[in-house]
Amino acid sequence: MEEHGKGETRPAAGTKLIGMTWDHPRAYDSLVAASEAYREKTGVSITWEKRSLQAFADVPIEGLAKAYDLIILDHPHVGQIAESGCLRSLPPMAGDVSLGGSVESYVWKGETWAWPIDAACQMAVVRPDLASEFPRTWDEIMAEGAERFGLLTPLLPVDAFDTMLTLLASMGEEHLPVGESEFCSREGGERALRVLKRLYRLGPGEAVEWNPIRVLEALSETDEFSGSPCLFGYINYARPGFRKNPLLYVDLPVFAMPGWRRSILGGAGIGVSSMRENGDVAQDFAAWVVSEPVQSGVYLENEGQPAHLDTWKRMRTDPRYAGFLDGGFETIRMAWTRPRDHWFLHFVDDICEIFPDFFRKDRDEAAFLSDLNKLYRHHIARDSK
């Protein structure tokens, strides 16, 4: 990927673009500020609209590409994007800039469908003023007396399933699915589900309706809980002044055996519509906003969560951002990329339909895993037709 200003085309002054992001200061305020800086530099203006976090995960990109020049997207969509061709295939990013596989997560069948603008993974987070101790292993959480940790976990269905994937990867099941008839092993799946059930019992019942933002708000604005062992990290809540109480991100717990820390990768990429007329101008902005100077400057300074490896290295000791960039660095460095095949998003949708009853009706782990594998087989068969 060429740096802005070194390519063959320059942005056309007076061009107006429209982008779609998602609804949080991390994803919106950062882009609005960066776009204003870009307008002053080039004369290109960009208006940003936002969708909910759930829509960010669920809504197909093809429909958005008809209406927006720039789209902030979730990497599990790349299989569907490649099939539809709704976004431009972009030049590969040059140099060692990838954090936890974030660059590679937007590559599908040899083509780059987005550039990482925001890097995230599931991490642990604590209230330093309340947490006198915090579990280092999942085994401690499963043991008697774990109530003392004051844990709160987001168990909205999609977050519960993502945590299940993190637990499976931490047990060594990184290559999912494991076979044609099983999404994961029986032993690994049941063990992960037992941990999830324990997390549910350690927190309030309504956590099955809470996403990471809701949990982070509760941790930073109330004194009811001391931390969360597993959620997608948001840099904003570690920054002094963002909320009443700043949070501190720490390494994700591990299983005593095998002792691996393999968190599911999250974050966001910036894609360029192939269905709009100002694709070259939009691509120039995308290249500029993911560059290290912008990621370390206006983007980070306005609530953005950077994806550029050099920004994390350069800014991790800055007291404004160290609670996230330093505390979460080792966990995200070892992040793991979930499946991105065409069938996977539809499979996740169906899993989310059945997950609440796993908690609320205290369903047996083996029976639930059997249902999960039936759904997996259904989607694999449907995708092969």
Sequence and secondary structure as in RCSB ss.txt:
>XXXX:A:sequence
MEEHGKGETRPAAGTKLIGMTWDHPRAYDSLVAASEAYREKTGVSITWEKRSLQAFADVPIEGLAKAYDLIILDH
PHVGQIAESGCLRSLPPMAGDVSLGGSVESYVWKGETWAWPIDAACQMAVVRPDLASEFPRTWDEIMAEGAERFG
LLTPLLPVDAFDTMLTLLASMGEEHLPVGESEFCSREGGERALRVLKRLYRLGPGEAVEWNPIRVLEALSETDEF
SGSPCLFGYINYARPGFRKNPLLYVDLPVFAMPGWRRSILGGAGIGVSSMRENGDVAQDFAAWVVSEPVQSGVYL
ENEGQPAHLDTWKRMRTDPRYAGFLDGGFETIRMAWTRPRDHWFLHFVDDICEIFPDFFRKDRDEAAFLSDLNKL
YRHHIARDSK
>XXXX:A:secstr
   TTSSS    TT EEEEEEESSTTTTHHHHHHHHHHHHHHS EEEEEEE HHHHHHS HHHHHTT SEEEE G
GGHHHHHHHT B  B    SS  STTTTGGGEETTEE  EEEE  BEEEEE TTT S   SBHHHHHSTTGGGG 
B    SHHHHHHHHHHHHHHTT  SSS SSS SS HHHHHHHHHHHHHHHHHS GGGGG  HHHHHHHHHH SS 
 EEEEEE  GGGGSTTSSSS  EEE   B TTT     BB  EEEEEBSSSTTHHHHHHHHHHHTSHHHIIIIIH
HTT     HHHHHHHTTSTTTHHHHTTTHHHHHT B    STTHHHHHHHHHHHHHHHHHTT  HHHHHHHHHHH
HHHHHHHHH 
